[in-house]
Each structure stands twice: as C-alpha cells, then as structure tokens.
Amino acid sequence: MTAREALKSSFLRLLEDRPLRDISVRDLVQDCGVNRNTFYYHFKDIPALLEELVMDQADAIIAAQGPALSLPDCLETAARFAQEHRLAVLHISQSAHRDLFDRYLMDVCRRVVEDFAAAAMGCVPVSPEDREILIRFYQCECFGQIVAWLNDGMRYDIEKQFRRLCQLGGGMTERMLRRAAESGESAPERRPAVSGNE
C-alpha cells in the first residue's frame, strides 16, 4: 500500500471513531505511521484528503456494482458507502464539509440512475430532453431519500422504505415512459407571464 493510500485508510478509520473537526494532521500521521512532510507531499490539507477519499469511494462503488435493474437497486448502490461506513458518513455529514459528500452522493445517484434508465428505456422512443428530465427526477429522488435518512441519523431501514415506496408507486415509470413515447416530443417551453399592462 502506498503512503497516499495508507493516509486515506487511516483517515477513514479515524472518521469512524470521531467527528471530522477532531481529526488533525498530527492524529492522522500518528495513526498512519508517516511524518507530516509525507502528508503534505500528497495532500494540501484535510479537506483535500476528504474530497479524494469520497471521490475514490464513489468510483469504487460504481465500478463494483452490477447493473441497476430497479429503482431500489439504484438507491442501494448510492447508499452503499453510507451503509458500510455509518459513523464516518455521519461525521462527514455533520461537518462543515457536508458539501463534498453531497456532491459525491449526487454524482453516484446520477451514474446509477443512468444505468437504470438505459435498461428501463430500452427501445422506447424517448426524446433526449424527456430522457434527461426522467434521469434528473430519479437522481433527485435517490439523493433526497438518502439525505433525509442521513438527517434522521440513519435510524430506519432506508432500503425497506424505498422498496415500499416503489410498490406504492408501481407502474409510475412505465406510465411516464409511455407518455414520453406517445408525445413524440418534449414539452413546449414555458412562455413568460404577460402582465395586464401589456
């Protein structure tokens, strides 16, 4: 394992143990067994290390996943890092660097939903505009479900809840795809409201 990988591994281990604000470069190099110069050779600061860690995790999750064949599969994949590293994710999400995790999460949600969309849309003739609208809708749905779960301290079974939600909304995706195919075109652009004086 390279020093860079060892630093990321130590950082993740420390995040499982304490809030991000309580982790210093000194703590990190002591845990990792390297000197401060080694840390600063690889990373500008702790936020830079955090950003690389979450992006690496996103790439690893996407690379390891099979095809997302259902919306619950999308959510399960997008939530995997949080499920495997609950305390680390809680510490990140409660820190001043929550935006890094949110960007990671939006990226993962986008990528898994694109896989699902490719399978779900198949040969259905959907315009590029409608395809993007549907992908963005499901990306935001996955993201919102995970953020609500994080904000609640991950106290409930998110997969069970999302599977039930998909049961309740059964057929919704098919209906939206059918309507998109039937329209044969994207919705017209909205015109600005005209005031009574014009």
LOLO-316796 format. One record per residue (C-alpha): residue number from 1; residue in one letter; x negated, y negated, z negated. Coordinates in steps of 0.5 Angstrom, whole numbers. Example, Ala and Ser with C-alpha at 12.3 -4.5 7.8 and 13.67 -1.06 7.14 Angstrom:
<site><i>1</i><aa>A</aa><east>-25</east><north>9</north><up>-16</up></site>
<site><i>2</i><aa>S</aa><east>-27</east><north>2</north><up>-14</up></site>
end
This chain:
<site><i>1</i><aa>M</aa><east>0</east><north>0</north><up>0</up></site>
<site><i>2</i><aa>T</aa><east>-3</east><north>-7</north><up>2</up></site>
<site><i>3</i><aa>A</aa><east>-3</east><north>-12</north><up>-3</up></site>
<site><i>4</i><aa>R</aa><east>2</east><north>-16</north><up>0</up></site>
<site><i>5</i><aa>E</aa><east>7</east><north>-10</north><up>0</up></site>
<site><i>6</i><aa>A</aa><east>5</east><north>-9</north><up>-8</up></site>
<site><i>7</i><aa>L</aa><east>7</east><north>-16</north><up>-9</up></site>
<site><i>8</i><aa>K</aa><east>13</east><north>-15</north><up>-6</up></site>
<site><i>9</i><aa>S</aa><east>14</east><north>-9</north><up>-10</up></site>
<site><i>10</i><aa>S</aa><east>12</east><north>-12</north><up>-17</up></site>
<site><i>11</i><aa>F</aa><east>17</east><north>-18</north><up>-15</up></site>
<site><i>12</i><aa>L</aa><east>23</east><north>-13</north><up>-14</up></site>
<site><i>13</i><aa>R</aa><east>21</east><north>-9</north><up>-20</up></site>
<site><i>14</i><aa>L</aa><east>21</east><north>-16</north><up>-25</up></site>
<site><i>15</i><aa>L</aa><east>27</east><north>-18</north><up>-22</up></site>
<site><i>16</i><aa>E</aa><east>31</east><north>-12</north><up>-24</up></site>
<site><i>17</i><aa>D</aa><east>28</east><north>-14</north><up>-31</up></site>
<site><i>18</i><aa>R</aa><east>29</east><north>-21</north><up>-32</up></site>
<site><i>19</i><aa>P</aa><east>32</east><north>-28</north><up>-28</up></site>
<site><i>20</i><aa>L</aa><east>28</east><north>-31</north><up>-23</up></site>
<site><i>21</i><aa>R</aa><east>27</east><north>-37</north><up>-27</up></site>
<site><i>22</i><aa>D</aa><east>23</east><north>-33</north><up>-32</up></site>
<site><i>23</i><aa>I</aa><east>18</east><north>-30</north><up>-27</up></site>
<site><i>24</i><aa>S</aa><east>12</east><north>-34</north><up>-26</up></site>
<site><i>25</i><aa>V</aa><east>6</east><north>-32</north><up>-21</up></site>
<site><i>26</i><aa>R</aa><east>2</east><north>-30</north><up>-27</up></site>
<site><i>27</i><aa>D</aa><east>7</east><north>-25</north><up>-29</up></site>
<site><i>28</i><aa>L</aa><east>7</east><north>-22</north><up>-22</up></site>
<site><i>29</i><aa>V</aa><east>0</east><north>-22</north><up>-21</up></site>
<site><i>30</i><aa>Q</aa><east>-1</east><north>-18</north><up>-28</up></site>
<site><i>31</i><aa>D</aa><east>4</east><north>-13</north><up>-26</up></site>
<site><i>32</i><aa>C</aa><east>1</east><north>-12</north><up>-19</up></site>
<site><i>33</i><aa>G</aa><east>-6</east><north>-12</north><up>-22</up></site>
<site><i>34</i><aa>V</aa><east>-9</east><north>-17</north><up>-17</up></site>
<site><i>35</i><aa>N</aa><east>-11</east><north>-24</north><up>-18</up></site>
<site><i>36</i><aa>R</aa><east>-8</east><north>-31</north><up>-17</up></site>
<site><i>37</i><aa>N</aa><east>-12</east><north>-32</north><up>-11</up></site>
<site><i>38</i><aa>T</aa><east>-9</east><north>-26</north><up>-8</up></site>
<site><i>39</i><aa>F</aa><east>-2</east><north>-28</north><up>-9</up></site>
<site><i>40</i><aa>Y</aa><east>-4</east><north>-35</north><up>-6</up></site>
<site><i>41</i><aa>Y</aa><east>-7</east><north>-32</north><up>0</up></site>
<site><i>42</i><aa>H</aa><east>-1</east><north>-28</north><up>2</up></site>
<site><i>43</i><aa>F</aa><east>5</east><north>-33</north><up>0</up></site>
<site><i>44</i><aa>K</aa><east>6</east><north>-40</north><up>-1</up></site>
<site><i>45</i><aa>D</aa><east>10</east><north>-40</north><up>-8</up></site>
<site><i>46</i><aa>I</aa><east>15</east><north>-35</north><up>-11</up></site>
<site><i>47</i><aa>P</aa><east>21</east><north>-38</north><up>-6</up></site>
<site><i>48</i><aa>A</aa><east>17</east><north>-36</north><up>0</up></site>
<site><i>49</i><aa>L</aa><east>16</east><north>-29</north><up>-3</up></site>
<site><i>50</i><aa>L</aa><east>23</east><north>-28</north><up>-5</up></site>
<site><i>51</i><aa>E</aa><east>25</east><north>-30</north><up>2</up></site>
<site><i>52</i><aa>E</aa><east>20</east><north>-25</north><up>5</up></site>
<site><i>53</i><aa>L</aa><east>23</east><north>-20</north><up>1</up></site>
<site><i>54</i><aa>V</aa><east>30</east><north>-21</north><up>2</up></site>
<site><i>55</i><aa>M</aa><east>29</east><north>-21</north><up>10</up></site>
<site><i>56</i><aa>D</aa><east>25</east><north>-15</north><up>9</up></site>
<site><i>57</i><aa>Q</aa><east>31</east><north>-11</north><up>6</up></site>
<site><i>58</i><aa>A</aa><east>36</east><north>-14</north><up>11</up></site>
<site><i>59</i><aa>D</aa><east>31</east><north>-11</north><up>16</up></site>
<site><i>60</i><aa>A</aa><east>30</east><north>-4</north><up>13</up></site>
<site><i>61</i><aa>I</aa><east>38</east><north>-3</north><up>12</up></site>
<site><i>62</i><aa>I</aa><east>40</east><north>-5</north><up>19</up></site>
<site><i>63</i><aa>A</aa><east>34</east><north>0</north><up>21</up></site>
<site><i>64</i><aa>A</aa><east>36</east><north>6</north><up>17</up></site>
<site><i>65</i><aa>Q</aa><east>44</east><north>5</north><up>18</up></site>
<site><i>66</i><aa>G</aa><east>48</east><north>9</north><up>23</up></site>
<site><i>67</i><aa>P</aa><east>53</east><north>6</north><up>27</up></site>
<site><i>68</i><aa>A</aa><east>58</east><north>3</north><up>23</up></site>
<site><i>69</i><aa>L</aa><east>64</east><north>6</north><up>26</up></site>
<site><i>70</i><aa>S</aa><east>69</east><north>3</north><up>21</up></site>
<site><i>71</i><aa>L</aa><east>70</east><north>-4</north><up>17</up></site>
<site><i>72</i><aa>P</aa><east>69</east><north>0</north><up>10</up></site>
<site><i>73</i><aa>D</aa><east>62</east><north>2</north><up>14</up></site>
<site><i>74</i><aa>C</aa><east>60</east><north>-5</north><up>15</up></site>
<site><i>75</i><aa>L</aa><east>62</east><north>-7</north><up>8</up></site>
<site><i>76</i><aa>E</aa><east>58</east><north>-1</north><up>5</up></site>
<site><i>77</i><aa>T</aa><east>52</east><north>-3</north><up>9</up></site>
<site><i>78</i><aa>A</aa><east>52</east><north>-10</north><up>8</up></site>
<site><i>79</i><aa>A</aa><east>53</east><north>-9</north><up>0</up></site>
<site><i>80</i><aa>R</aa><east>47</east><north>-3</north><up>0</up></site>
<site><i>81</i><aa>F</aa><east>42</east><north>-8</north><up>-3</up></site>
<site><i>82</i><aa>A</aa><east>46</east><north>-10</north><up>-8</up></site>
<site><i>83</i><aa>Q</aa><east>48</east><north>-4</north><up>-10</up></site>
<site><i>84</i><aa>E</aa><east>41</east><north>-1</north><up>-10</up></site>
<site><i>85</i><aa>H</aa><east>38</east><north>-7</north><up>-14</up></site>
<site><i>86</i><aa>R</aa><east>44</east><north>-9</north><up>-18</up></site>
<site><i>87</i><aa>L</aa><east>40</east><north>-13</north><up>-23</up></site>
<site><i>88</i><aa>A</aa><east>35</east><north>-16</north><up>-18</up></site>
<site><i>89</i><aa>V</aa><east>41</east><north>-19</north><up>-14</up></site>
<site><i>90</i><aa>L</aa><east>45</east><north>-21</north><up>-20</up></site>
<site><i>91</i><aa>H</aa><east>39</east><north>-25</north><up>-22</up></site>
<site><i>92</i><aa>I</aa><east>38</east><north>-28</north><up>-15</up></site>
<site><i>93</i><aa>S</aa><east>45</east><north>-30</north><up>-14</up></site>
<site><i>94</i><aa>Q</aa><east>45</east><north>-34</north><up>-21</up></site>
<site><i>95</i><aa>S</aa><east>38</east><north>-37</north><up>-19</up></site>
<site><i>96</i><aa>A</aa><east>37</east><north>-44</north><up>-15</up></site>
<site><i>97</i><aa>H</aa><east>35</east><north>-40</north><up>-9</up></site>
<site><i>98</i><aa>R</aa><east>42</east><north>-37</north><up>-8</up></site>
<site><i>99</i><aa>D</aa><east>42</east><north>-40</north><up>-1</up></site>
<site><i>100</i><aa>L</aa><east>36</east><north>-35</north><up>1</up></site>
<site><i>101</i><aa>F</aa><east>41</east><north>-29</north><up>-1</up></site>
<site><i>102</i><aa>D</aa><east>47</east><north>-32</north><up>2</up></site>
<site><i>103</i><aa>R</aa><east>43</east><north>-33</north><up>9</up></site>
<site><i>104</i><aa>Y</aa><east>41</east><north>-25</north><up>8</up></site>
<site><i>105</i><aa>L</aa><east>48</east><north>-23</north><up>7</up></site>
<site><i>106</i><aa>M</aa><east>51</east><north>-27</north><up>13</up></site>
<site><i>107</i><aa>D</aa><east>45</east><north>-24</north><up>17</up></site>
<site><i>108</i><aa>V</aa><east>47</east><north>-17</north><up>15</up></site>
<site><i>109</i><aa>C</aa><east>54</east><north>-18</north><up>16</up></site>
<site><i>110</i><aa>R</aa><east>53</east><north>-20</north><up>23</up></site>
<site><i>111</i><aa>R</aa><east>49</east><north>-15</north><up>25</up></site>
<site><i>112</i><aa>V</aa><east>53</east><north>-9</north><up>22</up></site>
<site><i>113</i><aa>V</aa><east>60</east><north>-12</north><up>25</up></site>
<site><i>114</i><aa>E</aa><east>57</east><north>-13</north><up>32</up></site>
<site><i>115</i><aa>D</aa><east>55</east><north>-5</north><up>32</up></site>
<site><i>116</i><aa>F</aa><east>62</east><north>-4</north><up>29</up></site>
<site><i>117</i><aa>A</aa><east>65</east><north>-9</north><up>35</up></site>
<site><i>118</i><aa>A</aa><east>61</east><north>-5</north><up>40</up></site>
<site><i>119</i><aa>A</aa><east>65</east><north>1</north><up>38</up></site>
<site><i>120</i><aa>A</aa><east>71</east><north>-2</north><up>37</up></site>
<site><i>121</i><aa>M</aa><east>72</east><north>-6</north><up>43</up></site>
<site><i>122</i><aa>G</aa><east>69</east><north>0</north><up>48</up></site>
<site><i>123</i><aa>C</aa><east>72</east><north>-1</north><up>54</up></site>
<site><i>124</i><aa>V</aa><east>78</east><north>-6</north><up>52</up></site>
<site><i>125</i><aa>P</aa><east>77</east><north>-12</north><up>57</up></site>
<site><i>126</i><aa>V</aa><east>76</east><north>-18</north><up>51</up></site>
<site><i>127</i><aa>S</aa><east>73</east><north>-24</north><up>54</up></site>
<site><i>128</i><aa>P</aa><east>66</east><north>-27</north><up>51</up></site>
<site><i>129</i><aa>E</aa><east>70</east><north>-32</north><up>47</up></site>
<site><i>130</i><aa>D</aa><east>75</east><north>-27</north><up>44</up></site>
<site><i>131</i><aa>R</aa><east>70</east><north>-22</north><up>42</up></site>
<site><i>132</i><aa>E</aa><east>66</east><north>-28</north><up>38</up></site>
<site><i>133</i><aa>I</aa><east>72</east><north>-30</north><up>35</up></site>
<site><i>134</i><aa>L</aa><east>73</east><north>-23</north><up>32</up></site>
<site><i>135</i><aa>I</aa><east>66</east><north>-22</north><up>30</up></site>
<site><i>136</i><aa>R</aa><east>66</east><north>-28</north><up>26</up></site>
<site><i>137</i><aa>F</aa><east>72</east><north>-26</north><up>23</up></site>
<site><i>138</i><aa>Y</aa><east>70</east><north>-20</north><up>21</up></site>
<site><i>139</i><aa>Q</aa><east>63</east><north>-22</north><up>19</up></site>
<site><i>140</i><aa>C</aa><east>66</east><north>-27</north><up>14</up></site>
<site><i>141</i><aa>E</aa><east>71</east><north>-22</north><up>11</up></site>
<site><i>142</i><aa>C</aa><east>65</east><north>-18</north><up>9</up></site>
<site><i>143</i><aa>F</aa><east>61</east><north>-24</north><up>7</up></site>
<site><i>144</i><aa>G</aa><east>67</east><north>-26</north><up>3</up></site>
<site><i>145</i><aa>Q</aa><east>68</east><north>-20</north><up>0</up></site>
<site><i>146</i><aa>I</aa><east>61</east><north>-19</north><up>-3</up></site>
<site><i>147</i><aa>V</aa><east>60</east><north>-26</north><up>-5</up></site>
<site><i>148</i><aa>A</aa><east>67</east><north>-25</north><up>-9</up></site>
<site><i>149</i><aa>W</aa><east>64</east><north>-19</north><up>-12</up></site>
<site><i>150</i><aa>L</aa><east>58</east><north>-22</north><up>-14</up></site>
<site><i>151</i><aa>N</aa><east>61</east><north>-28</north><up>-17</up></site>
<site><i>152</i><aa>D</aa><east>65</east><north>-23</north><up>-21</up></site>
<site><i>153</i><aa>G</aa><east>59</east><north>-20</north><up>-24</up></site>
<site><i>154</i><aa>M</aa><east>59</east><north>-13</north><up>-19</up></site>
<site><i>155</i><aa>R</aa><east>64</east><north>-11</north><up>-24</up></site>
<site><i>156</i><aa>Y</aa><east>69</east><north>-7</north><up>-20</up></site>
<site><i>157</i><aa>D</aa><east>68</east><north>-2</north><up>-14</up></site>
<site><i>158</i><aa>I</aa><east>68</east><north>-6</north><up>-8</up></site>
<site><i>159</i><aa>E</aa><east>68</east><north>0</north><up>-3</up></site>
<site><i>160</i><aa>K</aa><east>74</east><north>3</north><up>-6</up></site>
<site><i>161</i><aa>Q</aa><east>77</east><north>-4</north><up>-6</up></site>
<site><i>162</i><aa>F</aa><east>75</east><north>-6</north><up>1</up></site>
<site><i>163</i><aa>R</aa><east>78</east><north>1</north><up>4</up></site>
<site><i>164</i><aa>R</aa><east>85</east><north>0</north><up>0</up></site>
<site><i>165</i><aa>L</aa><east>85</east><north>-7</north><up>4</up></site>
<site><i>166</i><aa>C</aa><east>83</east><north>-4</north><up>10</up></site>
<site><i>167</i><aa>Q</aa><east>89</east><north>1</north><up>9</up></site>
<site><i>168</i><aa>L</aa><east>94</east><north>-4</north><up>8</up></site>
<site><i>169</i><aa>G</aa><east>92</east><north>-8</north><up>14</up></site>
<site><i>170</i><aa>G</aa><east>92</east><north>-2</north><up>18</up></site>
<site><i>171</i><aa>G</aa><east>92</east><north>-3</north><up>25</up></site>
<site><i>172</i><aa>M</aa><east>90</east><north>-10</north><up>25</up></site>
<site><i>173</i><aa>T</aa><east>84</east><north>-9</north><up>29</up></site>
<site><i>174</i><aa>E</aa><east>88</east><north>-6</north><up>34</up></site>
<site><i>175</i><aa>R</aa><east>93</east><north>-11</north><up>35</up></site>
<site><i>176</i><aa>M</aa><east>88</east><north>-16</north><up>35</up></site>
<site><i>177</i><aa>L</aa><east>84</east><north>-13</north><up>41</up></site>
<site><i>178</i><aa>R</aa><east>91</east><north>-11</north><up>45</up></site>
<site><i>179</i><aa>R</aa><east>93</east><north>-19</north><up>44</up></site>
<site><i>180</i><aa>A</aa><east>86</east><north>-21</north><up>47</up></site>
<site><i>181</i><aa>A</aa><east>86</east><north>-16</north><up>53</up></site>
<site><i>182</i><aa>E</aa><east>93</east><north>-18</north><up>54</up></site>
<site><i>183</i><aa>S</aa><east>92</east><north>-25</north><up>54</up></site>
<site><i>184</i><aa>G</aa><east>86</east><north>-24</north><up>59</up></site>
<site><i>185</i><aa>E</aa><east>83</east><north>-31</north><up>57</up></site>
<site><i>186</i><aa>S</aa><east>81</east><north>-35</north><up>51</up></site>
<site><i>187</i><aa>A</aa><east>86</east><north>-39</north><up>47</up></site>
<site><i>188</i><aa>P</aa><east>86</east><north>-46</north><up>50</up></site>
<site><i>189</i><aa>E</aa><east>82</east><north>-52</north><up>47</up></site>
<site><i>190</i><aa>R</aa><east>86</east><north>-56</north><up>42</up></site>
<site><i>191</i><aa>R</aa><east>87</east><north>-63</north><up>44</up></site>
<site><i>192</i><aa>P</aa><east>86</east><north>-69</north><up>39</up></site>
<site><i>193</i><aa>A</aa><east>92</east><north>-71</north><up>36</up></site>
<site><i>194</i><aa>V</aa><east>95</east><north>-77</north><up>39</up></site>
<site><i>195</i><aa>S</aa><east>97</east><north>-83</north><up>35</up></site>
<site><i>196</i><aa>G</aa><east>104</east><north>-86</north><up>35</up></site>
<site><i>197</i><aa>N</aa><east>101</east><north>-93</north><up>37</up></site>
<site><i>198</i><aa>E</aa><east>98</east><north>-90</north><up>44</up></site>
end
